């Protein structure tokens, strides 16, 4: 709660959910690749439905992601569920 001179101005409730992108081919080769747009590995692609299912009943107001394909594809899958 925010207080000003003893009066409640506004109550704000927020939950922040952070999700790392699924495993990529570079992860499996133990490569450090930073901003390179690595593709999901087979194992990474297999985890996407699991992540989406875990978030199915969660009310999500906004999704923020980097422009990299590996993060954008997961964000789109979550947003369209």
LINLINQUI-V99215 format. One record per residue. N is the residue number from 1. RES is the residue in three letters. OMEGA is omega in whole degrees, -180 to 180 (none if undefined). NEAR is the number of other C-alpha atoms within 10 Angstrom. D_FIRST is the distance of its C-alpha to the first C-alpha in Angstrom with 2 decimals. Layout:
N	RES	OMEGA	NEAR	D_FIRST
N	RES	OMEGA	NEAR	D_FIRST
This chain:
1	UNK	175	10	0.00
2	UNK	-179	10	3.77
3	UNK	173	10	6.37
4	UNK	-178	9	10.00
5	UNK	175	6	12.73
6	UNK	-179	7	10.93
7	UNK	176	9	9.87
8	UNK	179	10	6.77
9	UNK	-175	11	7.66
10	UNK	174	10	6.33
11	UNK	-177	8	4.79
12	UNK	175	7	6.80
13	UNK	-179	6	9.08
14	UNK	174	5	12.07
15	UNK	180	6	15.10
16	UNK	179	7	17.60
17	UNK	178	8	21.16
18	UNK	-178	8	23.82
19	UNK	176	11	27.44
20	UNK	179	8	30.51
21	UNK	178	19	33.51
22	UNK	-178	20	36.34
23	UNK	179	20	39.24
24	UNK	176	20	41.61
25	UNK	179	15	45.31
26	UNK	177	16	44.65
27	UNK	-177	16	42.34
28	UNK	177	12	45.20
29	UNK	-179	8	47.59
30	UNK	178	9	45.18
31	UNK	172	10	45.13
32	UNK	-172	9	42.53
33	UNK	174	10	42.18
34	UNK	-175	7	38.92
35	UNK	175	9	38.81
36	UNK	-176	11	42.01
37	UNK	-179	14	41.53
38	UNK	179	16	42.70
39	UNK	176	18	43.32
40	UNK	171	23	42.08
41	UNK	177	15	44.49
42	UNK	178	12	45.77
43	UNK	178	13	43.39
44	UNK	179	17	40.47
45	UNK	-179	15	41.46
46	UNK	-179	13	41.70
47	UNK	-177	16	38.05
48	UNK	179	20	36.66
49	UNK	179	14	37.13
50	UNK	179	11	35.53
51	UNK	-180	16	32.36
52	UNK	180	18	32.27
53	UNK	-180	13	32.81
54	UNK	-178	11	29.96
55	UNK	-174	15	27.55
56	UNK	-176	13	29.31
57	UNK	-180	9	26.77
58	UNK	177	8	23.65
59	UNK	-179	7	22.07
60	UNK	-180	13	22.25
61	UNK	-177	6	21.15
62	UNK	174	7	22.52
63	UNK	177	12	24.99
64	UNK	180	9	25.70
65	UNK	174	15	28.94
66	UNK	179	10	31.62
67	UNK	-180	11	34.82
68	UNK	-177	13	36.85
69	UNK	-175	16	38.56
70	UNK	178	21	37.46
71	UNK	-179	19	33.76
72	UNK	-179	16	34.27
73	UNK	178	16	36.39
74	UNK	179	21	33.82
75	UNK	179	19	31.07
76	UNK	179	13	33.50
77	UNK	179	13	34.38
78	UNK	-177	19	30.77
79	UNK	-176	15	30.16
80	UNK	180	7	33.37
81	UNK	none	11	32.83
